[in-house]
Amino acid sequence: REHKITSLDSQILMTTSCVTFVPIFYAFYKGLFFHGFTSLGTCLCSLLYWYHPIHCWRRDLDLYYAKYSFVVYFLSGICYIPSGLYWGFFLYGSFMIVFLYSMTYVFPEIWLRFHILFHFMSIIMKTYILHFI
């Protein structure tokens, strides 16, 4: 089901997309250029869509690139995060990203709240995974 996206919604999601600069800068600081450019691409695709959110190629690009970025970071987490509580937090965070994203479709009347939380959980988990690489 389609969401009614207001100008305020768009501005809020552009702002939360910009917080992605935290893992971008952290990746470049650590010399992880592949991850830095992957996150930069995620940020740019998100901004490109949320600037004027209409259903067109920009939305498809944002959706596909976000999934690509998730896979890159998820596989990196599998390879680099140590076992124990660190691994548990990684699995919990990964589950929460998928859960929050899916809830934007389950509860369309409050989709924006779930999508904001999805953005922040993605940013937290990217930074967390980068810490271990």
C-alpha positions as CSV (number, residue, x, y, z in Angstrom):
1,R,0.0,0.0,0.0
2,E,1.3,3.5,-0.9
3,H,2.1,6.0,1.8
4,K,1.0,9.6,1.7
5,I,4.3,11.5,1.8
6,T,4.1,15.1,2.9
7,S,6.8,17.8,2.4
8,L,7.6,17.5,6.2
9,D,8.0,13.7,5.9
10,S,10.4,14.2,3.0
11,Q,12.4,16.8,4.9
12,I,12.6,14.5,8.0
13,L,13.8,11.6,6.0
14,M,16.4,13.7,4.1
15,T,17.7,14.7,7.5
16,T,17.9,11.2,8.9
17,S,19.5,10.1,5.6
18,C,22.3,12.7,6.2
19,V,23.1,11.2,9.5
20,T,24.6,8.4,7.4
21,F,27.6,10.6,7.2
22,V,28.7,9.1,10.6
23,P,29.6,5.7,9.2
24,I,30.8,7.3,5.9
25,F,33.4,9.4,7.8
26,Y,34.2,6.5,10.1
27,A,34.9,4.1,7.2
28,F,37.1,6.7,5.4
29,Y,38.9,7.4,8.7
30,K,39.7,3.7,9.1
31,G,40.8,3.4,5.4
32,L,37.8,1.2,4.5
33,F,37.2,2.9,1.2
34,F,34.9,0.2,-0.2
35,H,32.5,0.5,2.8
36,G,32.8,4.3,2.8
37,F,31.8,4.6,-0.9
38,T,29.1,2.0,-0.4
39,S,27.6,4.1,2.4
40,L,28.1,7.3,0.4
41,G,26.1,5.7,-2.4
42,T,23.3,4.7,0.0
43,C,23.2,8.3,1.3
44,L,23.1,9.8,-2.1
45,C,20.5,7.4,-3.5
46,S,18.3,8.1,-0.4
47,L,18.7,11.9,-0.7
48,L,17.9,11.7,-4.4
49,Y,14.7,9.9,-3.7
50,W,13.5,11.8,-0.6
51,Y,14.2,15.2,-2.1
52,H,11.1,14.6,-4.3
53,P,9.6,11.3,-3.4
54,I,7.6,10.1,-6.4
55,H,7.4,6.5,-7.7
56,C,10.0,6.5,-10.5
57,W,13.5,5.2,-11.2
58,R,14.9,7.2,-8.2
59,R,12.7,5.1,-5.8
60,D,13.8,1.9,-7.4
61,L,17.5,2.9,-7.3
62,D,17.1,3.8,-3.6
63,L,15.4,0.5,-2.8
64,Y,17.9,-1.7,-4.7
65,Y,21.0,0.2,-3.5
66,A,19.8,0.0,0.1
67,K,19.5,-3.7,-0.2
68,Y,22.9,-4.0,-1.8
69,S,24.4,-1.9,1.1
70,F,22.7,-4.1,3.6
71,V,24.2,-7.3,2.0
72,V,27.7,-5.7,1.9
73,Y,27.5,-4.8,5.6
74,F,25.8,-8.0,6.7
75,L,28.4,-10.2,5.0
76,S,31.2,-8.0,6.5
77,G,29.6,-8.5,9.9
78,I,29.6,-12.2,9.4
79,C,33.2,-12.2,8.5
80,Y,34.6,-9.7,11.1
81,I,32.4,-9.6,14.2
82,P,33.6,-11.9,17.0
83,S,31.4,-14.4,18.6
84,G,29.5,-14.0,21.9
85,L,27.6,-10.9,22.8
86,Y,29.1,-9.0,19.9
87,W,27.6,-11.5,17.5
88,G,24.3,-11.4,19.4
89,F,24.1,-7.7,19.0
90,F,24.9,-8.0,15.4
91,L,22.1,-10.5,14.8
92,Y,19.7,-8.5,16.8
93,G,20.5,-5.3,14.9
94,S,20.3,-7.0,11.6
95,F,16.9,-8.4,12.5
96,M,15.7,-5.0,13.7
97,I,16.7,-3.4,10.4
98,V,14.6,-5.9,8.5
99,F,11.7,-5.7,11.0
100,L,11.6,-1.9,11.1
101,Y,11.6,-1.7,7.3
102,S,8.9,-4.3,7.0
103,M,6.7,-2.5,9.6
104,T,6.6,0.6,7.3
105,Y,4.3,-1.5,5.1
106,V,2.3,-3.2,7.9
107,F,1.3,0.0,9.6
108,P,0.9,2.7,6.9
109,E,-0.6,5.2,9.3
110,I,2.6,5.4,11.3
111,W,5.1,4.3,8.6
112,L,7.2,7.4,9.1
113,R,8.1,6.5,12.7
114,F,9.2,3.1,11.6
115,H,11.2,4.4,8.7
116,I,13.1,6.9,10.9
117,L,13.9,4.1,13.3
118,F,15.0,2.0,10.3
119,H,17.4,4.8,9.2
120,F,18.9,5.1,12.7
121,M,19.3,1.4,13.3
122,S,21.0,1.1,9.9
123,I,23.4,3.8,10.8
124,I,24.1,2.3,14.2
125,M,24.7,-1.1,12.7
126,K,27.0,0.1,9.9
127,T,29.1,2.0,12.5
128,Y,29.1,-1.1,14.7
129,I,30.3,-3.4,11.9
130,L,32.9,-0.9,10.8
131,H,34.4,-0.9,14.3
132,F,35.3,-4.6,13.9
133,I,36.7,-4.5,10.4
